Amino acid sequence: MKKNIITELKHHAPFTIFGALTGVVLMLIFYRIPSEIAHNIFYVLHPMHIILSAIVTASMYKIYAKKVNPLLLILIGYVGSVGIATLSDSIIPYLGEILLDLPNKGLHLGFIEKWWLVNPLAFLGIAIAYFNPKTKFPHAGHVLLSTWASLFHIIMALGGVITFSLATGVFIFLFIAVLIPCCLSDIIFPLLFVKSKKRLIEKNI
């Protein structure tokens, strides 16, 4: 299992680098926008990330479990999407804001601040996975949405100023914020609950 996890992380690293680079490009375009607009964009991207993450996480369990427990599927889908997406989109970017000493740093937790939006979308993603489990396209979209949601969380804190060193630091935190949590929620976490832990690439899903 450890070897499979390392293989999957390596497999997803190039796409995550591409996603982080798109994040830096978007930052160079949008870094001057007011924090309020960045906040609104974050709350478009973060909920979209949640629903795709819920689809992928619950689908992984549904596809690989020999016998599906509906309550366990809901729990896996919710924790794997809301919990890990919050780590990716909010907590890691916030830690980056602290370490980069950004002027308007702040922690925005979607499942609390916008509970009426984020939580229902997570359950919708779980329901979609239960009736029509898919992983390939939702994972790709999930990675990009996670990158951009993390970025706009950081843009809220930028204060309209950007430097080369700051852009480099943001790239590093975007990469960390996406690769580990996304692979954790999409691949590692749901497979912890199934007996047959086959590698994702063994099936052309």
Secondary structure, 3 states (H helix, E strand, C coil): CHHHHHHHHHHHHHHHHHHHHHHHHHHHHHCCCCHHHHHHHHHHHHHHHHHHHHHHHHHHHHHHCCCCCHHHHHHHHHHHHHHHHHHHHHHHHHHHHHHCCCCCCCCCCHHHHCHHHHHHHHHHHHHHHHHCCCCHHHHHHHHHHHHHHHHHHHHHHHCCCCCHHHHHHHHHHHHHHHHHHHHHHHHHHHHCCCCCCCCHHHCCC
